Amino acid sequence: MTLGQSPAGLASLYAEIGRDLAPHRRTADALAAVAGAAAARVPGAEWASITRGRGGSFETVAATDALAYQVDMIQYELGTGPCVDAILQETVFWTGDLDADRRWPEFGRRAVAAAGVRSMLSFRLFLEDEDDGLIAGLNLYSRQKDAFDNDAQTVGTLLATHGALAISAAAARERAAQLQRALLTNREIGVAMGVLMNQHKIVRRQAFDLLRIASQNTNRKLADIAVEVGDTGTLDLPGQAAPDRRRPAARTSPRRAGAEVAAAPDQNR
């Protein structure tokens, strides 16, 4: 397979890959989509995975096959390999015969023995939230020797570029949704505190403490308790009888009951 290397050809392929990576609301879905597209589109690839690292530790956050996950774990254990080195050195690592590659002798031996992997192609993913210390990489695997060529590297580069954007966008959407939920929750808690402060003539700290006590007592989320207080104006606390909202039955005085008996006609007459 030979790809056209013209700017127009690359732009067209880049757009095709973008259509494969439709916007996702969840980061996990975007990660899975990038790994799936890489395994399907990169010539020679059998499996794909995505590695995420922070603080010197690494984890696989998406994989198209359990064997890819297994090979990733060998690299994390050894602290070296195409995947780890591509992330740490911010470049592309490419090998056509792990069994004979002197850069990773121990990893190559174990990868071949565990999964039969011979060829790997790994890219650094440049995510937008790297200021938080998050780093990531895209890994491609094959059990064939010399499985990856220049076309594979070209497609992989485009996928890594578009994939990093797709993952970053999904993460941003998740953060925005979480912030919105937090703002809504804070508003509901503020309303509930105002209700309690007005009812019981207490200060804000005391009102919030009552909400926490009710949450612990009923084993419910504080936010759910706050919504209920805002809707009903009541708060169930330990040591207090729950309010009886049933309509009280009519009571009849003994004198009135006696009068009614006297007034009743005698059925034996």
C-alpha positions in Angstrom: 0.0 0.0 0.0 1.3 3.4 -0.9 -0.2 6.6 0.3 -0.1 9.9 -1.5 2.2 12.2 0.4 0.8 15.4 -1.1 -0.6 17.9 1.4 -4.1 17.5 -0.1 -3.8 13.7 0.3 -2.7 13.9 3.9 -5.5 16.4 4.6 -8.1 14.1 3.1 -6.9 11.1 5.1 -6.8 13.3 8.2 -10.5 14.2 7.6 -11.4 10.6 7.1 -9.8 9.7 10.5 -11.7 12.5 12.1 -15.0 11.0 10.9 -13.9 7.8 12.6 -13.4 9.6 15.8 -16.8 11.3 16.2 -17.1 13.5 19.3 -17.6 11.6 22.6 -18.9 12.9 25.9 -16.9 10.4 27.9 -13.1 10.1 27.9 -13.3 6.3 28.1 -15.3 6.2 24.9 -12.9 8.5 23.1 -9.9 6.3 24.2 -11.6 3.2 23.0 -12.5 4.8 19.7 -8.9 5.9 19.1 -7.5 2.5 19.9 -10.1 0.8 17.6 -9.5 3.2 14.7 -5.7 2.6 15.0 -6.0 -1.1 14.9 -8.4 -0.9 11.9 -6.6 1.8 9.9 -2.8 1.4 10.4 -1.4 -1.0 7.8 0.0 -4.1 9.5 -1.5 -3.5 12.9 -3.3 -6.4 14.7 -3.9 -4.8 18.1 -3.7 -1.3 19.6 -3.5 0.2 23.0 -3.3 3.5 24.7 -0.9 4.1 27.7 -1.4 6.9 30.2 1.3 8.0 32.6 1.6 10.3 35.6 4.3 10.6 38.2 6.4 7.9 36.8 3.8 5.2 36.7 1.9 3.9 33.7 -1.4 2.2 33.0 -3.3 1.0 29.9 -6.5 2.9 29.5 -7.7 1.3 26.3 -6.8 -1.9 24.4 -8.3 -3.8 21.5 -7.0 -7.1 22.7 -6.0 -8.6 26.1 -2.6 -9.5 24.6 -1.9 -5.8 24.0 -2.6 -5.1 27.6 -0.3 -8.0 28.6 2.6 -6.7 26.6 2.0 -3.2 27.9 2.3 -4.5 31.5 5.7 -6.1 30.7 7.0 -2.6 29.6 5.6 -1.0 32.8 7.3 -3.5 34.9 10.6 -3.1 33.2 10.3 0.7 32.8 11.3 0.5 29.2 10.1 -0.6 25.8 8.8 1.2 22.6 5.6 2.3 24.4 7.2 3.8 27.5 10.2 5.3 25.7 8.0 6.9 23.0 6.1 8.7 25.8 9.1 9.7 27.9 11.3 10.8 24.9 8.4 12.4 23.0 9.0 10.7 19.7 8.1 7.6 17.6 9.6 4.2 18.2 9.5 1.5 15.6 10.8 -2.0 15.6 10.4 -4.9 13.1 11.8 -7.7 15.2 11.6 -7.5 18.9 13.4 -10.8 19.3 16.5 -9.3 17.9 16.2 -5.6 18.9 19.2 -4.7 21.1 17.4 -1.6 22.5 15.0 -3.7 24.6 16.5 -7.2 24.9 14.6 -8.3 28.0 11.3 -6.8 26.9 11.6 -8.3 23.5 12.3 -11.8 24.9 9.3 -11.6 27.2 6.9 -10.0 24.6 7.7 -12.7 22.1 7.3 -15.4 24.7 4.1 -14.1 26.2 2.2 -12.9 23.1 4.3 -13.7 20.0 4.7 -9.9 19.3 7.5 -9.2 16.8 6.7 -5.7 15.5 5.7 -2.5 17.4 5.0 1.1 16.5 4.5 3.6 19.3 3.7 7.3 19.2 3.5 10.0 21.9 0.0 11.5 22.2 0.2 15.2 23.0 -2.9 15.9 25.1 -4.1 19.4 26.0 -4.1 18.7 29.8 -0.4 17.8 30.1 0.0 20.7 32.5 -1.5 18.3 35.1 1.4 15.9 34.5 -0.6 13.6 32.3 1.3 11.9 29.4 0.1 9.3 27.0 1.0 7.2 24.0 -0.5 5.1 21.2 0.9 1.6 20.7 0.4 -0.7 17.7 1.3 -4.4 17.7 1.8 -7.2 15.2 2.9 -10.8 15.5 4.5 -10.5 12.0 8.1 -9.4 11.5 8.6 -6.0 9.8 4.8 -5.5 9.8 5.0 -1.7 9.8 6.3 0.5 6.9 6.4 4.2 6.0 2.7 4.2 5.2 1.9 2.7 8.6 4.0 5.5 10.3 2.1 8.1 8.2 -1.3 6.8 9.1 -0.2 6.3 12.8 1.0 9.9 13.0 -2.3 11.2 11.7 -4.2 9.0 14.1 -2.0 10.1 17.0 -2.6 13.7 16.1 -6.4 13.5 15.7 -6.7 11.0 18.6 -5.0 13.3 21.0 -7.5 16.1 20.1 -10.4 13.7 20.4 -9.3 12.5 23.8 -8.6 16.0 25.0 -12.0 17.3 23.8 -13.9 14.4 25.5 -12.0 15.1 28.8 -12.9 18.8 28.5 -16.6 17.9 28.0 -16.5 15.7 31.1 -14.9 18.4 33.2 -17.5 20.9 32.0 -20.3 18.4 32.9 -18.8 17.8 36.3 -18.5 21.5 37.0 -22.1 22.1 36.0 -23.3 19.3 38.3 -21.1 20.8 41.1 -22.6 24.2 40.6 -26.2 22.8 40.6 -25.4 20.8 43.8 -23.9 23.9 45.5 -27.0 25.9 44.6 -29.3 23.2 46.1 -27.3 23.0 49.3 -27.4 26.8 49.6 -31.2 26.8 49.3 -31.5 24.1 51.9 -29.2 25.9 54.3 -31.3 29.1 53.9 -34.4 27.1 54.8 -32.9 25.7 57.9 -31.4 29.0 59.0 -34.7 30.7 58.7 -36.6 27.8 60.5 -34.3 27.3 63.4 -32.6 30.7 63.7 -29.1 29.2 63.2 -26.0 30.3 61.4 -24.7 28.8 58.1 -22.2 26.5 59.7 -24.8 25.0 61.9 -27.2 24.6 58.9 -24.6 22.8 56.9 -23.8 20.5 59.9 -27.5 19.6 60.2 -27.5 18.5 56.5 -24.4 16.4 57.1 -26.0 14.8 60.2 -29.1 14.0 58.2 -27.0 12.5 55.4 -25.1 10.3 57.8 -28.3 9.3 59.6 -30.2 8.3 56.5 -27.2 7.0 54.5 -28.1 9.3 51.6 -26.1 11.8 49.6 -26.0 15.3 51.1 -27.0 16.8 47.8 -30.2 14.6 47.7 -31.0 15.7 51.3 -30.6 19.3 50.3 -33.0 18.9 47.3 -35.6 17.4 49.7 -35.3 20.2 52.2 -35.7 22.7 49.4 -38.8 20.9 48.2 -40.5 20.1 51.5 -39.1 22.5 54.0 -38.4 19.5 56.4 -35.3 17.7 57.6 -35.3 14.3 59.3 -32.7 14.2 62.1 -31.7 11.5 64.6 -33.7 11.5 67.8 -36.7 13.2 66.1 -39.9 11.5 65.3 -40.7 11.7 61.6 -43.6 14.1 61.1 -47.0 12.3 60.7 -48.5 13.8 57.6 -51.7 11.7 57.7 -55.0 13.5 58.3 -56.1 13.1 62.0 -59.2 11.0 62.5 -62.2 12.8 64.0 -62.6 12.3 67.7 -65.9 12.0 69.6 -66.3 13.0 73.2 -67.8 10.4 75.6 -70.7 12.8 76.4 -71.5 13.3 72.8 -71.3 9.6 72.2 -73.7 8.9 75.0 -76.2 11.5 73.7 -76.0 9.8 70.3 -76.8 6.4 71.9 -79.8 7.9 73.8 -81.1 9.5 70.7 -80.9 6.3 68.6 -84.3 4.5 68.2 -84.9 1.3 70.1 -85.0 -1.5 67.6 -86.9 -3.8 70.0 -89.9 -1.6 70.3 
